[in-house]
Amino acid sequence: MTSTPAAHDPNKMAVLRRTQAVFSVLLVLFVSPLPCHNVPAYQKPVMVQQTGKVLPKPQMLTVSAEAYTLAMSGFKFTYGSSSQMCDIVDQAFRRYYDLIFVVDGVKKAPVVSKDMSELTELQIMVKEPCTGVYPSLESSENYTLTVAAPMGTLVADSAWGVLRGLETFSQLVYRTDDGMIIINKTTVDDFPRFAHRGILLDTSRHFIPIKYIKQNLDAMAYNKFNVFHWHIVDDPSFPYQSVAFPDLSAKGAFNPYTHLYTQEDVKDVIEYSRLRGIRVVPEFDTPGHTASWGAGLPGFLTPCYDGSAPNGKYYAANPMLNTTYDYMTKLLQEIKDVFPDKYVHLGGDEVSFNCWKSNPDITKFMEKMGFGTDYSKLEEYYIKNILDITTSVGRDYIVWQEVLDNGVQVAKDTVVEVWKSNPSVPTEMARVTGQGLRAILSSCWYLNYIAYGEDWGKYYKCDPQDFSGTQAQKDLVIGGEACMWGEYVDGTNLIARLWPRASAVAERLWSNKDVTSMADATVRMDEQRCRMVRRGLNAEPLHPGFCQFEYD
């Protein structure tokens, strides 16, 4: 049998046409400019100089051209003669000495110039007793720093102010190309613009090992954040090991042996945070976002129905049962005993009413309570009970904005966290503060969302007080939070995803409202990113370039 010439073989012709089409596409791709490469002409990457620039920018900063050297063997942190002393400051002395003098895990003695004056001491004055204390919303973080050879001074009301001042001091110090450690003559008078400067970390959608939580706490301290909002449980998993209800983690964690935060783990995180001036505010979100609670807490969730029969699904806390509130009372009492901060985040967001509507027992309860068919009243009934329980165990609370959006009447001491942008952020902030309630903003700082290119600018430009309202309303804004939700984040990419993008949020929450120059911020963001990398954190690059120490 003779073969058919390729030019007349329909099958071979089809293959040939497809091959020609592929080559045509490849030719276009190689010859035509690609959209993703539509960038300015090549420029040589710029080395990020370490010149002692500070982020967040202090309220008042004066830097002189006069410079001093620091010697590893000759420099020390000391207490002033009338200063309070405590472990918080003691441990900070050791940490910051290492941050200044240790390079790549090795104490590296700097070159000392005989032609320059030497700074040999930074003397610390802490005015308030600081033994055994925890940071709070009311804590003072003010400090005054004076750098002048041979001895500088750092004065603060509290240990927390000392921590912020030591971070500033460490950032003013820089290492030159020839190995000298330098600091310029400087005066700083500094304080935070907002009292609540937080990072939300979701440890339910992916379990985050303790070592990465601690890395993030270090990064927070380097950027003067002071609240770790620990979104510790949610629908996917319940990794918190409860004393009162051990089955919650035994049956709700991804793995009850490995993906678990024991009581010792939690205490470890709280102490690590305390020594860095960071509050730990836990969130136990109800009535929604509770799927992981069901197996370990029988009867807590609402049975869902198809018609007159249960469909085997469960959703949201059952608001009609007294046992629900008994469970929550015991859990909130435990939370009070474990977490020292006076605030607990109670959630209250994204509650779907569909399961409640399907349940005939809930319908009867609605009729009995006179709620009609308004399920927001049922939600209000639940939330008010939880708020009352929280108050009864001696804790204040934060809630997501839906609690207010759905008409729940809350006490005037409630803190509302605004996270949605519909209605607009300014509208929601004005509405919350217009009711005399304190507000935290997180809407524009969802750092789990990523995009190609430099996206930190939009975070830098967002201001929590940028809404129409009276000065009294603006004063009710106590701060904000950068949020890292865990759908696509675990220990492998947490630090790179957050930092240095969160540094832009740090400056917005600490520095004066008039600090808005993107050009100036870019230089300091670059240096802060390199500084964090040098300190052992895998902070991602902002743009093409390289850090000074990368070729040491």
C-alpha positions as CSV (number, residue, x, y, z in Angstrom):
1,M,0.0,0.0,0.0
2,T,1.5,3.3,-1.1
3,S,1.5,6.2,1.3
4,T,-0.5,9.4,0.7
5,P,1.7,12.5,0.1
6,A,1.6,14.8,3.1
7,A,0.2,17.6,1.0
8,H,-2.9,15.5,0.3
9,D,-3.2,13.7,3.6
10,P,-6.0,15.5,5.6
11,N,-4.7,14.3,8.9
12,K,-1.1,15.4,8.2
13,M,-2.4,18.7,6.7
14,A,-4.3,19.4,10.0
15,V,-1.1,18.8,12.0
16,L,0.9,21.0,9.7
17,R,-1.7,23.8,10.0
18,R,-1.6,23.6,13.8
19,T,2.2,23.6,13.8
20,Q,2.3,26.7,11.5
21,A,-0.2,28.4,13.8
22,V,1.9,27.7,16.9
23,F,5.1,29.1,15.2
24,S,3.1,32.2,14.1
25,V,2.1,32.8,17.7
26,L,5.6,32.3,18.9
27,L,6.9,34.7,16.2
28,V,4.5,37.4,17.4
29,L,5.4,36.8,21.0
30,F,9.1,37.2,20.3
31,V,8.8,40.1,17.9
32,S,6.0,42.1,19.5
33,P,6.4,44.0,22.8
34,L,4.7,42.0,25.7
35,P,2.3,43.8,28.0
36,C,4.1,42.6,31.1
37,H,7.3,44.1,29.8
38,N,5.8,47.5,29.0
39,V,8.1,49.3,31.4
40,P,10.5,52.2,31.1
41,A,13.9,51.7,29.6
42,Y,16.4,49.6,31.7
43,Q,18.0,51.4,34.6
44,K,20.9,50.0,36.7
45,P,19.5,48.7,40.0
46,V,20.2,51.0,42.8
47,M,21.9,49.9,46.0
48,V,19.8,50.7,49.1
49,Q,22.1,52.8,51.2
50,Q,22.0,52.3,55.0
51,T,22.1,55.9,56.3
52,G,20.1,55.7,59.5
53,K,16.6,56.7,58.2
54,V,13.8,55.9,60.6
55,L,10.4,54.2,59.9
56,P,7.8,55.1,61.1
57,K,8.9,58.7,60.9
58,P,9.1,60.3,64.3
59,Q,6.9,63.2,65.2
60,M,10.0,65.5,65.7
61,L,13.4,64.5,64.4
62,T,16.5,66.6,64.1
63,V,19.7,65.0,62.7
64,S,23.0,66.8,62.6
65,A,25.9,66.3,60.3
66,E,28.1,65.6,63.3
67,A,28.6,61.9,63.6
68,Y,30.0,59.4,66.2
69,T,31.3,55.9,66.1
70,L,30.1,53.0,68.2
71,A,32.5,50.3,69.4
72,M,31.2,46.8,70.3
73,S,33.5,46.6,73.4
74,G,33.0,50.2,74.5
75,F,29.2,50.8,74.1
76,K,26.6,49.9,76.7
77,F,23.0,50.6,77.6
78,T,22.5,51.7,81.2
79,Y,19.8,52.8,83.6
80,G,19.8,56.3,85.0
81,S,20.3,56.7,88.7
82,S,16.6,57.3,89.4
83,S,15.1,55.1,86.7
84,Q,12.7,52.2,87.3
85,M,14.2,48.8,86.3
86,C,12.5,45.7,85.0
87,D,12.8,42.6,82.8
88,I,11.2,44.3,79.8
89,V,14.0,46.8,79.6
90,D,16.7,44.4,80.6
91,Q,15.9,42.0,77.8
92,A,15.5,44.9,75.3
93,F,19.1,46.0,76.1
94,R,20.3,42.6,75.1
95,R,18.2,42.4,71.9
96,Y,19.1,45.8,70.7
97,Y,22.8,45.4,71.4
98,D,22.8,42.3,69.2
99,L,20.7,44.0,66.5
100,I,23.4,46.7,66.3
101,F,26.5,44.6,66.6
102,V,25.6,41.2,65.3
103,V,26.0,40.5,61.6
104,D,24.8,37.2,60.1
105,G,24.6,35.7,63.5
106,V,28.2,36.7,64.5
107,K,29.2,39.6,66.7
108,K,31.3,41.6,64.3
109,A,33.5,44.2,65.8
110,P,33.2,47.5,63.8
111,V,36.1,49.5,62.7
112,V,36.6,52.5,65.0
113,S,38.0,55.8,63.7
114,K,40.4,57.7,66.0
115,D,39.3,60.9,64.2
116,M,35.7,60.7,65.3
117,S,34.1,61.1,68.8
118,E,32.7,57.9,70.2
119,L,29.3,57.3,71.7
120,T,29.9,54.9,74.6
121,E,26.6,54.9,76.4
122,L,22.9,55.3,76.1
123,Q,21.4,56.0,79.5
124,I,17.7,55.0,80.0
125,M,15.2,56.7,82.3
126,V,11.9,54.9,82.9
127,K,9.6,57.0,85.1
128,E,6.8,54.4,85.9
129,P,7.2,51.0,87.6
130,C,7.4,48.3,84.9
131,T,7.8,45.0,86.7
132,G,5.2,42.5,85.7
133,V,3.1,44.9,83.6
134,Y,1.3,44.3,80.3
135,P,0.7,46.9,77.6
136,S,-2.8,48.2,77.2
137,L,-4.8,50.6,75.1
138,E,-4.0,53.4,77.6
139,S,-0.3,52.8,77.7
140,S,2.1,55.7,77.1
141,E,4.6,55.1,74.3
142,N,6.1,58.6,74.3
143,Y,9.8,59.0,74.5
144,T,12.6,61.6,74.1
145,L,15.9,60.5,72.6
146,T,19.1,62.6,72.6
147,V,22.2,61.3,70.9
148,A,25.4,63.3,71.7
149,A,28.8,61.9,72.5
150,P,29.9,60.5,74.8
151,M,26.5,59.6,76.3
152,G,23.0,59.7,74.9
153,T,19.8,59.7,76.9
154,L,16.4,58.0,76.4
155,V,13.6,59.2,78.6
156,A,10.1,57.7,78.7
157,D,7.2,57.5,81.0
158,S,6.9,53.7,80.6
159,A,8.8,50.7,79.5
160,W,6.8,50.7,76.3
161,G,8.1,54.2,75.4
162,V,11.6,52.8,76.1
163,L,11.0,50.0,73.6
164,R,9.9,52.4,70.9
165,G,12.9,54.7,71.6
166,L,15.4,51.8,71.4
167,E,13.9,50.8,68.1
168,T,14.4,54.3,66.8
169,F,18.0,54.4,68.2
170,S,18.8,51.1,66.5
171,Q,17.5,52.5,63.2
172,L,19.6,55.7,63.5
173,V,22.7,53.5,63.7
174,Y,24.2,52.4,60.4
175,R,27.3,50.5,59.1
176,T,29.5,52.1,56.5
177,D,31.2,50.3,53.6
178,D,34.5,50.3,55.4
179,G,33.0,48.6,58.5
180,M,32.4,51.5,60.8
181,I,29.2,51.8,62.9
182,I,28.0,55.3,62.9
183,I,25.2,57.4,64.5
184,N,24.7,61.1,63.9
185,K,24.0,63.7,66.6
186,T,20.2,63.5,66.9
187,T,17.3,64.7,69.0
188,V,13.9,62.9,68.8
189,D,10.6,63.7,70.6
190,D,8.2,61.1,69.6
191,F,4.8,59.6,70.3
192,P,2.2,57.6,68.3
193,R,-0.7,59.2,66.5
194,F,-3.0,56.3,67.3
195,A,-3.1,54.0,70.3
196,H,-4.2,50.9,68.5
197,R,-1.8,49.8,65.7
198,G,-2.5,46.2,64.9
199,I,-1.7,43.2,62.7
200,L,-4.5,40.6,62.3
201,L,-3.2,37.1,61.8
202,D,-5.6,34.3,60.8
203,T,-4.4,30.9,62.2
204,S,-7.5,28.9,61.3
205,R,-7.5,28.7,57.5
206,H,-3.8,27.7,57.7
207,F,-2.0,26.8,60.9
208,I,0.9,29.1,61.6
209,P,3.7,27.5,63.7
210,I,4.8,29.5,66.8
211,K,8.2,30.2,65.3
212,Y,6.6,32.2,62.5
213,I,4.2,34.0,64.8
214,K,7.3,35.1,66.8
215,Q,9.0,36.2,63.6
216,N,6.0,38.3,62.8
217,L,6.0,39.8,66.4
218,D,9.6,40.8,65.9
219,A,8.7,42.5,62.6
220,M,5.8,44.3,64.4
221,A,8.2,45.6,67.1
222,Y,10.7,46.8,64.4
223,N,7.8,48.8,62.9
224,K,6.2,50.0,66.2
225,F,3.0,48.0,65.9
226,N,1.5,47.3,69.3
227,V,-1.5,44.9,68.9
228,F,-1.5,41.3,67.7
229,H,-5.1,40.6,66.8
230,W,-5.0,36.8,66.9
231,H,-7.9,35.5,64.8
232,I,-7.2,32.1,66.3
233,V,-10.2,30.0,65.3
234,D,-12.7,30.1,62.4
235,D,-14.7,27.7,60.1
236,P,-11.8,25.6,58.8
237,S,-10.1,24.7,62.1
238,F,-10.1,25.2,65.9
239,P,-6.4,25.0,66.9
240,Y,-6.8,26.6,70.3
241,Q,-6.6,23.9,73.0
242,S,-9.3,24.9,75.5
243,V,-9.2,23.8,79.1
244,A,-12.9,23.9,79.5
245,F,-13.7,22.2,76.2
246,P,-10.8,20.1,75.1
247,D,-12.9,18.4,72.4
248,L,-13.0,21.7,70.4
249,S,-9.4,21.2,69.3
250,A,-9.4,17.4,69.6
251,K,-12.2,17.3,67.0
252,G,-11.8,20.7,65.3
253,A,-8.1,21.2,64.7
254,F,-6.6,20.1,61.3
255,N,-4.5,17.7,63.4
256,P,-5.1,17.5,67.2
257,Y,-1.4,16.6,67.9
258,T,0.6,18.9,65.5
259,H,-1.7,21.7,64.5
260,L,-2.5,22.9,67.9
261,Y,-1.8,25.9,70.2
262,T,-1.5,24.5,73.7
263,Q,-1.9,26.6,76.8
264,E,1.9,26.8,77.1
265,D,2.1,27.9,73.4
266,V,-0.4,30.7,74.1
267,K,1.4,31.8,77.2
268,D,4.7,31.8,75.3
269,V,3.2,34.0,72.6
270,I,1.7,36.4,75.2
271,E,5.1,36.7,77.0
272,Y,7.1,37.2,73.8
273,S,4.6,39.9,72.8
274,R,4.7,41.6,76.2
275,L,8.5,41.9,76.1
276,R,8.1,43.8,72.8
277,G,5.3,46.0,74.0
278,I,2.6,44.2,72.0
279,R,-0.9,43.4,73.2
280,V,-2.5,40.1,72.3
281,V,-6.2,40.5,71.5
282,P,-7.8,37.1,70.8
283,E,-10.8,36.8,68.5
284,F,-13.4,34.0,69.0
285,D,-15.9,34.9,66.2
286,T,-19.6,33.9,66.7
287,P,-22.4,33.3,65.9
288,G,-21.1,32.7,62.3
289,H,-17.6,31.3,61.3
290,T,-18.1,28.5,63.8
291,A,-18.2,25.3,61.6
292,S,-15.1,23.9,63.4
293,W,-16.9,24.2,66.8
294,G,-19.6,21.7,65.9
295,A,-17.9,18.3,66.5
296,G,-16.4,19.3,69.8
297,L,-19.4,21.1,71.2
298,P,-22.6,19.1,70.6
299,G,-25.7,21.2,70.3
300,F,-23.9,24.4,69.8
301,L,-24.6,24.8,66.1
302,T,-28.0,25.2,64.5
303,P,-29.4,22.2,62.5
304,C,-30.4,23.2,59.0
305,Y,-33.5,21.8,57.3
306,D,-34.8,21.1,53.9
307,G,-38.5,21.4,54.2
308,S,-39.6,19.5,57.4
309,A,-36.5,17.3,57.7
310,P,-33.0,18.1,58.9
311,N,-30.5,17.9,56.0
312,G,-27.5,16.9,58.1
313,K,-25.9,20.3,57.8
314,Y,-25.2,22.7,60.7
315,Y,-24.5,26.4,60.7
316,A,-24.0,29.2,63.2
317,A,-24.5,29.1,67.0
318,N,-28.0,28.2,68.0
319,P,-29.3,31.4,69.6
320,M,-32.4,29.9,71.2
321,L,-30.7,27.4,73.5
322,N,-29.6,28.3,77.1
323,T,-26.8,25.8,76.7
324,T,-25.3,28.0,74.0
325,Y,-24.9,30.8,76.5
326,D,-23.6,28.4,79.1
327,Y,-20.9,27.3,76.7
328,M,-20.0,30.8,75.9
329,T,-19.9,31.9,79.5
330,K,-17.4,29.1,80.3
331,L,-15.3,29.8,77.3
332,L,-15.2,33.6,77.8
333,Q,-14.2,33.1,81.4
334,E,-11.3,30.9,80.2
335,I,-10.3,33.5,77.7
336,K,-10.2,36.1,80.5
337,D,-8.0,33.8,82.6
338,V,-5.6,33.0,79.7
339,F,-5.3,36.3,77.9
340,P,-4.4,39.3,80.1
341,D,-5.6,42.0,77.7
342,K,-8.8,43.6,78.8
343,Y,-10.3,43.4,75.3
344,V,-11.6,40.3,73.4
345,H,-12.7,40.4,69.8
346,L,-16.1,38.8,69.5
347,G,-16.5,38.9,65.7
348,G,-20.1,39.0,64.6
349,D,-19.5,39.3,60.9
350,E,-20.9,37.6,57.8
351,V,-23.8,35.8,59.6
352,S,-26.1,34.1,57.0
353,F,-29.7,33.7,58.2
354,N,-30.6,30.9,55.8
355,C,-30.1,28.0,58.3
356,W,-31.9,29.9,61.0
357,K,-34.8,30.5,58.6
358,S,-35.0,26.8,57.6
359,N,-35.2,25.6,61.2
360,P,-38.8,25.2,62.5
361,D,-37.7,25.4,66.2
362,I,-36.1,28.8,65.4
363,T,-39.2,29.9,63.7
364,K,-41.3,29.1,66.8
365,F,-38.7,30.9,69.0
366,M,-38.9,34.0,66.7
367,E,-42.7,34.0,67.2
368,K,-42.4,33.6,70.9
369,M,-40.0,36.5,71.2
370,G,-42.0,38.8,68.9
371,F,-39.3,39.0,66.3
372,G,-41.7,38.2,63.4
373,T,-39.6,37.4,60.4
374,D,-36.8,39.9,61.1
375,Y,-33.8,37.6,61.7
376,S,-31.5,40.6,62.4
377,K,-33.5,40.8,65.7
378,L,-32.5,37.2,66.4
379,E,-28.9,38.1,65.7
380,E,-29.2,41.1,68.0
381,Y,-30.7,38.9,70.7
382,Y,-27.6,36.6,70.4
383,I,-25.0,39.4,70.2
384,K,-26.5,41.3,73.2
385,N,-26.4,38.1,75.3
386,I,-22.7,37.6,74.3
387,L,-21.8,41.2,75.1
388,D,-23.5,41.0,78.5
389,I,-21.6,37.7,79.2
390,T,-18.3,39.3,78.2
391,T,-19.0,42.3,80.5
392,S,-19.9,40.0,83.3
393,V,-16.6,38.1,83.2
394,G,-14.7,41.4,83.3
395,R,-13.7,42.1,79.7
396,D,-14.4,44.8,77.2
397,Y,-15.0,43.9,73.5
398,I,-14.4,44.7,69.9
399,V,-16.9,43.7,67.2
400,W,-16.9,43.7,63.4
401,Q,-19.0,46.4,61.8
402,E,-21.9,44.1,60.8
403,V,-23.0,44.1,64.5
404,L,-23.8,47.8,64.1
405,D,-24.9,47.5,60.5
406,N,-27.6,45.0,61.6
407,G,-29.0,47.4,64.2
408,V,-27.7,45.8,67.4
409,Q,-27.8,48.3,70.2
410,V,-24.3,48.2,71.8
411,A,-22.9,49.9,74.8
412,K,-20.9,53.2,74.3
413,D,-17.7,51.5,75.3
414,T,-17.9,49.1,72.3
415,V,-15.0,49.3,69.8
416,V,-16.2,48.7,66.2
417,E,-13.8,47.4,63.5
418,V,-14.7,48.7,60.0
419,W,-13.6,46.2,57.3
420,K,-16.1,46.6,54.5
421,S,-16.1,49.2,51.7
422,N,-19.8,49.1,50.9
423,P,-21.0,51.6,52.0
424,S,-17.8,53.5,51.5
425,V,-15.2,53.6,54.2
426,P,-15.6,57.3,54.9
427,T,-19.4,56.8,55.2
428,E,-19.0,53.8,57.6
429,M,-16.4,55.6,59.7
430,A,-18.6,58.6,60.0
431,R,-21.6,56.5,60.9
432,V,-19.8,54.5,63.6
433,T,-18.2,57.6,65.2
434,G,-21.4,59.5,64.8
435,Q,-23.0,57.2,67.2
436,G,-20.3,58.0,69.8
437,L,-18.5,54.7,69.3
438,R,-14.8,54.1,69.0
439,A,-13.6,52.8,65.7
440,I,-10.7,50.8,64.2
441,L,-10.1,50.8,60.5
442,S,-9.0,47.7,58.5
443,S,-10.9,48.1,55.2
444,C,-8.1,49.4,53.1
445,W,-5.3,47.2,54.6
446,Y,-6.2,43.6,53.6
447,L,-2.6,42.6,52.8
448,N,-3.6,39.1,51.9
449,Y,-4.6,40.6,48.5
450,I,-1.6,40.9,46.2
451,A,-1.0,42.4,42.8
452,Y,1.9,42.7,40.4
453,G,4.1,45.8,41.0
454,E,4.4,48.2,43.9
455,D,1.1,48.1,45.7
456,W,2.2,49.6,49.1
457,G,1.4,53.1,48.0
458,K,-2.4,52.6,48.3
459,Y,-1.9,51.4,51.9
460,Y,0.3,54.4,52.6
461,K,-2.3,56.8,51.3
462,C,-5.2,55.4,53.4
463,D,-6.0,57.5,56.5
464,P,-8.4,56.4,59.2
465,Q,-9.6,59.9,59.8
466,D,-10.2,60.8,56.2
467,F,-14.0,61.2,56.5
468,S,-16.5,64.0,57.0
469,G,-17.1,64.5,60.7
470,T,-16.5,66.6,63.8
471,Q,-13.2,66.7,65.6
472,A,-14.9,64.7,68.4
473,Q,-15.7,62.0,65.8
474,K,-12.1,62.0,64.6
475,D,-10.9,61.6,68.1
476,L,-13.0,58.4,68.4
477,V,-10.8,56.7,65.8
478,I,-8.3,54.8,68.0
479,G,-6.3,53.3,65.1
480,G,-6.3,50.5,62.6
481,E,-5.1,47.1,61.6
482,A,-3.4,45.4,58.7
483,C,-5.1,42.1,58.1
484,M,-3.5,38.8,56.9
485,W,-6.2,36.3,56.2
486,G,-5.0,32.8,55.8
487,E,-6.7,31.3,52.7
488,Y,-3.4,31.3,50.8
489,V,-0.9,32.1,53.6
490,D,1.0,29.8,55.9
491,G,4.4,29.8,57.5
492,T,6.2,29.5,54.2
493,N,5.1,32.9,52.9
494,L,3.7,34.8,55.9
495,I,6.6,37.2,56.4
496,A,7.2,37.9,52.7
497,R,3.5,38.5,52.1
498,L,3.2,41.0,55.0
499,W,6.5,42.8,55.0
500,P,7.5,45.4,54.1
501,R,4.0,46.3,52.8
502,A,2.8,46.4,56.4
503,S,5.5,49.0,57.1
504,A,3.4,51.5,55.1
505,V,0.5,50.9,57.4
506,A,2.8,51.3,60.4
507,E,3.8,54.8,59.3
508,R,0.3,55.8,58.7
509,L,-0.7,54.8,62.2
510,W,2.3,56.2,64.1
511,S,3.5,59.3,62.2
512,N,1.9,62.8,62.0
513,K,-1.0,63.0,59.6
514,D,1.1,65.5,57.5
515,V,3.7,62.8,56.7
516,T,2.5,61.9,53.2
517,S,5.4,62.2,50.8
518,M,5.7,59.0,48.8
519,A,9.1,60.0,47.6
520,D,10.5,60.3,51.1
521,A,8.6,57.2,52.2
522,T,10.1,55.1,49.4
523,V,13.7,55.8,50.5
524,R,12.8,54.9,54.1
525,M,10.8,51.8,53.1
526,D,13.8,50.6,51.1
527,E,16.1,51.0,54.0
528,Q,13.6,49.4,56.4
529,R,13.1,46.4,54.1
530,C,16.9,45.9,54.0
531,R,17.1,46.4,57.7
532,M,14.5,43.6,58.3
533,V,16.3,41.3,56.0
534,R,19.6,41.9,57.8
535,R,17.8,41.1,61.0
536,G,16.8,37.7,59.6
537,L,13.3,38.3,58.2
538,N,12.4,37.3,54.6
539,A,10.8,40.7,53.7
540,E,10.1,40.8,50.0
541,P,11.7,43.4,47.6
542,L,9.8,46.6,46.8
543,H,11.4,47.0,43.3
544,P,14.6,46.3,41.5
545,G,17.7,46.9,43.5
546,F,19.8,45.3,46.2
547,C,20.8,45.8,49.9
548,Q,24.2,47.2,50.9
549,F,25.1,44.2,53.0
550,E,24.3,41.5,50.4
551,Y,27.9,41.5,49.2
552,D,29.5,41.6,52.6
